[in-house]
Amino acid sequence: GDVKSCISTVIFAAMQIIHTLQDWWQHQTWLEIMGVITGLLCVYLAARNNIWNWPVAIVSVGIYIFIFMDARLYADMGLQVYFLVMNIYGWYFWSRKPAVEVKRPVVMVSSQQAILSVLGIAVIAPVLGFLLIKFAPILHYTPASYSYIDSFCTACSVVAQVFMARKVLQNWLIWIFVDTIYVGVYIFKHLDLTAGMYAIYVGIALMGYIDWKKDYRKQLA
């Protein structure tokens, strides 16, 4: 009797989990699914130092422009527009490799780049956060207390994307930091697939940092 009762409990729990997953899946959109697939693929290709990450990234950010517009996440939507421009630039810059090189060389961040980046984030984040709070009632955006986190991540992402386009090694360290924050942000925004994607991004960014560092050491050798 105890064995049958235990088996019945396990089966019931399994059915509940399956039902919950089915219900969750039905609430996902094909647009977000395609955004996640192309998003993961482009970051993986970037981590592998593959130039094809850029055209895939262009498709991914194009999809997310519509996703964030529909969710009324206008700061995130604006960031995707910026990413679109930077992806086109990155594709162009990576393709202009020296004749003797197979790929565009990886470089280290300079002191000037580091200082300008910190100053830029320190200025952009609070200004953008204030603007989001100021215009939140008009844009139907997020609560004021949340806007500064979103703005800080946006400012960091702007810097990280420039570094990636210029093949600066430390872009991956910024992405690891920002993507960790974004996991919580997108869970809060009920974009579960996107939150899961950013959790995977953290792992891929770590892999990217390790691989690019190996390439940099090979260049020195």
C-alpha positions in Angstrom: 0.0 0.0 0.0 2.8 2.4 0.9 4.6 1.6 -2.4 1.5 2.2 -4.5 0.8 5.4 -2.6 4.4 6.6 -3.2 4.2 5.7 -6.9 0.9 7.5 -7.3 2.3 10.6 -5.6 5.3 10.6 -7.9 3.1 10.2 -11.0 0.8 13.0 -9.8 3.8 15.3 -9.2 5.2 14.5 -12.7 1.9 15.2 -14.4 1.7 18.5 -12.5 5.2 19.5 -13.7 4.3 18.5 -17.3 1.1 20.5 -17.2 3.0 23.5 -15.8 5.6 23.3 -18.5 2.9 23.0 -21.2 1.1 26.0 -19.9 4.4 28.0 -19.7 5.3 26.9 -23.3 1.9 28.1 -24.6 2.6 31.6 -23.3 5.9 31.8 -25.3 5.8 33.5 -28.7 7.6 32.2 -31.9 9.1 35.7 -32.2 10.8 35.4 -28.8 11.9 31.8 -29.5 13.6 32.9 -32.8 15.1 35.8 -30.9 16.6 33.5 -28.3 17.9 31.0 -30.9 19.6 33.7 -33.0 20.8 35.5 -29.9 22.5 32.4 -28.5 24.0 31.6 -31.9 25.5 35.0 -32.5 27.1 35.2 -29.0 28.5 31.7 -29.4 30.0 32.7 -32.8 31.5 35.8 -31.3 33.0 33.8 -28.4 34.6 31.6 -31.1 36.0 34.7 -32.8 33.9 34.0 -35.9 33.0 36.9 -38.1 29.6 35.3 -39.0 28.4 36.4 -35.5 27.6 39.8 -37.0 25.0 38.9 -39.6 23.3 36.6 -37.1 23.4 39.3 -34.5 21.7 41.7 -36.9 18.8 39.3 -37.3 18.6 38.8 -33.5 18.5 42.4 -32.6 16.0 43.1 -35.3 13.6 40.6 -33.7 14.2 42.1 -30.3 13.3 45.6 -31.4 9.8 44.3 -32.1 9.7 42.2 -28.9 10.7 45.2 -26.6 8.4 47.6 -28.5 5.5 45.3 -27.9 6.5 45.0 -24.2 6.8 48.8 -24.0 10.4 48.5 -22.8 11.6 51.5 -24.7 15.1 51.8 -23.2 15.7 48.2 -24.2 14.2 48.8 -27.6 16.5 51.8 -28.1 19.5 49.7 -27.1 18.6 47.1 -29.7 18.6 49.9 -32.4 22.1 50.9 -31.2 23.2 47.2 -31.3 21.9 47.0 -34.9 24.1 49.9 -36.0 27.1 48.6 -34.0 26.7 45.1 -35.5 26.9 46.6 -39.0 30.0 48.5 -37.9 31.5 45.4 -36.2 31.0 43.3 -39.3 32.8 46.0 -41.4 35.6 46.4 -38.9 36.3 42.7 -38.4 36.3 42.2 -42.2 39.1 44.8 -42.6 41.8 42.5 -41.2 45.5 43.0 -42.0 46.6 41.1 -45.1 49.0 38.9 -43.1 46.3 38.0 -40.5 43.7 35.2 -40.8 41.4 37.2 -38.4 41.3 40.7 -37.0 43.7 40.7 -34.0 42.4 40.8 -30.4 43.6 43.9 -28.5 43.8 44.8 -24.8 41.8 47.8 -23.4 43.9 51.0 -23.2 44.0 53.3 -20.1 42.2 56.0 -22.1 39.4 53.6 -23.2 38.9 52.4 -19.6 38.7 56.0 -18.2 36.4 57.2 -20.9 34.2 54.1 -20.5 33.8 54.6 -16.7 33.1 58.3 -17.2 30.6 57.6 -19.9 28.7 55.1 -17.8 28.8 57.4 -14.8 27.1 60.2 -16.9 24.8 58.2 -19.1 23.3 55.9 -16.5 21.8 58.5 -14.1 20.7 60.8 -17.0 18.9 58.0 -18.8 17.4 56.8 -15.5 16.1 60.3 -14.8 14.6 60.6 -18.3 12.9 57.3 -18.0 11.3 58.3 -14.6 10.3 61.7 -16.0 8.6 60.2 -19.1 7.5 56.9 -17.6 3.8 58.0 -17.3 3.8 59.0 -21.0 5.6 55.9 -22.2 3.8 53.5 -19.8 7.3 52.3 -18.9 8.6 50.5 -15.8 8.4 51.9 -12.2 10.8 54.7 -11.3 12.8 52.5 -8.8 13.6 50.1 -11.6 14.7 52.6 -14.3 18.2 53.3 -12.8 19.1 49.6 -12.9 17.9 49.4 -16.5 19.8 52.5 -17.4 23.0 51.3 -15.8 22.8 48.0 -17.7 22.1 50.0 -20.9 25.2 52.2 -20.4 27.4 49.2 -19.7 26.1 47.4 -22.7 26.8 50.4 -25.0 30.5 50.3 -23.8 30.7 46.5 -24.1 29.4 46.5 -27.7 31.9 49.1 -28.8 34.7 47.0 -27.2 33.4 43.9 -29.0 33.2 45.7 -32.3 36.8 46.9 -31.8 37.9 43.4 -30.7 38.9 44.5 -27.2 39.4 41.5 -24.9 37.8 43.0 -21.9 34.4 43.3 -23.6 33.6 39.8 -22.3 34.2 40.8 -18.6 31.6 43.6 -19.0 29.1 41.3 -20.6 29.5 38.7 -17.8 28.7 41.5 -15.3 25.8 43.0 -17.2 24.2 39.7 -18.3 24.1 38.5 -14.7 22.1 41.5 -13.8 19.9 41.1 -16.9 18.9 37.6 -15.8 17.1 39.1 -12.8 15.8 42.0 -14.9 14.0 39.8 -17.5 12.6 37.5 -14.9 11.0 40.5 -13.3 9.7 41.5 -16.8 8.2 38.0 -17.2 10.4 37.3 -20.3 11.4 33.9 -19.1 13.0 32.6 -22.3 15.0 35.8 -22.6 16.1 35.5 -18.9 17.2 31.9 -19.6 19.1 33.1 -22.7 21.0 35.7 -20.7 21.9 33.1 -18.1 23.5 31.1 -20.9 25.1 34.3 -22.2 27.1 34.5 -18.9 28.6 31.1 -19.6 29.3 31.9 -23.3 30.9 35.2 -22.3 33.2 33.4 -19.9 34.1 31.0 -22.7 34.6 34.0 -25.0 37.0 35.7 -22.6 39.1 32.5 -22.2 39.2 31.8 -26.0 40.0 35.4 -26.9 42.7 35.5 -24.3 44.3 32.4 -25.8 44.2 34.1 -29.3 45.8 37.2 -27.8 48.7 35.1 -26.3 49.2 33.4 -29.7 49.4 36.8 -31.3 52.2 37.8 -28.9 54.0 34.5 -29.5 
